[in-house]
Amino acid sequence: MAPVAVLAAGAAGAAYLWGTDPHEPGHLLPRCPLRAVTGLLCPACGGTRMAYDLMHGQFAAAWLDNRALLLAAPFALALWGRWTLEGLRGRSWAPRIGPRVQALILATAVTWTIARNIV
């Protein structure tokens, strides 16, 4: 049931985002807390703009919004797909991410954050 709830919430968010251009000011969209406090871009900053651009077929603009998140999105979708498939089969599933992979993900996020704030 949880995968369906996640899908419903994602669909509702996507429906709102479809008609709400995050490139324009004045919309009811969440702001990044890190950027609001420090002015720095977090690893996910630009994700809302990226999703909007992808939904409207603007792949080059999505790449410019957040390259790392765009490259990670297919992996997240694959994990959600597996979670959903197992849920439909009546099984519980949670991915197992080892300590080395966790460290690699964290190092990548930190490196991306530093790189995008230097430029």
C-alpha positions in Angstrom: 0.0 0.0 0.0 2.9 2.4 0.8 4.2 2.4 -2.8 0.7 3.4 -4.1 0.6 6.2 -1.5 4.0 7.4 -2.7 2.8 7.3 -6.3 -0.4 9.2 -5.4 1.5 11.9 -3.6 4.0 12.1 -6.5 1.2 12.4 -9.0 -0.5 15.1 -7.0 2.8 17.0 -6.8 3.5 16.6 -10.5 0.0 17.8 -11.4 0.5 21.0 -9.4 4.0 21.4 -10.8 2.8 20.9 -14.4 1.1 24.3 -14.4 3.4 26.0 -12.0 6.7 27.3 -13.5 9.3 27.3 -10.8 11.5 29.5 -12.9 9.0 32.3 -12.2 8.6 33.9 -8.8 5.4 34.0 -6.7 4.3 30.3 -6.6 3.6 28.2 -3.6 6.6 25.9 -3.9 9.0 24.8 -1.1 12.3 26.7 -0.7 15.5 25.0 0.2 16.2 25.6 3.9 20.0 25.5 3.4 19.8 28.1 0.6 17.4 30.3 2.6 19.8 30.4 5.6 23.2 30.3 3.9 22.7 31.3 0.3 24.5 28.0 -0.7 23.1 25.4 -3.1 22.5 22.0 -1.5 22.9 18.8 -3.6 19.2 18.8 -4.5 18.8 22.5 -5.2 17.2 22.9 -8.7 15.3 19.6 -8.3 11.9 21.2 -8.7 13.0 23.2 -11.7 14.6 20.0 -13.1 11.3 18.0 -12.7 9.3 20.8 -14.3 11.7 21.0 -17.3 11.7 17.2 -17.7 7.9 17.1 -17.7 7.9 19.7 -20.4 10.5 18.0 -22.6 13.3 20.5 -21.8 16.1 18.0 -21.3 19.0 20.5 -21.7 17.4 22.9 -19.2 16.9 20.0 -16.8 20.6 19.2 -17.1 21.5 22.7 -16.3 19.2 22.8 -13.2 20.8 19.8 -11.4 23.1 17.4 -13.3 23.7 15.1 -10.3 20.0 14.7 -9.5 19.2 14.1 -13.1 21.7 11.3 -13.3 20.5 9.8 -10.0 16.8 9.9 -10.9 16.7 6.6 -13.0 18.2 4.8 -10.0 15.6 6.2 -7.7 12.9 5.2 -10.1 14.3 1.7 -10.3 14.3 1.4 -6.6 10.7 2.7 -6.4 9.7 0.2 -9.1 11.2 -2.7 -7.3 9.5 -1.6 -4.0 6.2 -1.4 -5.8 6.6 -4.8 -7.5 7.5 -6.5 -4.3 4.5 -4.8 -2.6 2.1 -6.0 -5.2 3.5 -9.5 -4.6 2.7 -9.1 -0.9 6.3 -8.9 0.2 8.2 -6.3 2.1 11.3 -5.0 0.5 14.0 -2.5 1.5 17.2 -2.0 -0.4 20.4 -2.9 1.4 23.1 -0.3 0.9 26.5 -1.2 2.4 28.7 1.2 4.3 31.1 1.7 1.4 28.2 2.6 -1.0 26.8 4.9 1.7 30.2 6.6 2.1 30.4 6.9 -1.7 27.0 8.5 -2.0 27.8 11.0 0.8 31.2 11.8 -0.7 29.5 12.4 -4.1 26.9 14.7 -2.5 29.5 16.7 -0.7 31.7 17.0 -3.8 28.8 18.1 -5.9 27.7 20.7 -3.3 31.2 22.1 -3.1 31.7 22.1 -6.9 28.4 23.8 -7.7 29.0 26.5 -5.1 32.5 27.3 -6.3 31.5 28.0 -9.9 
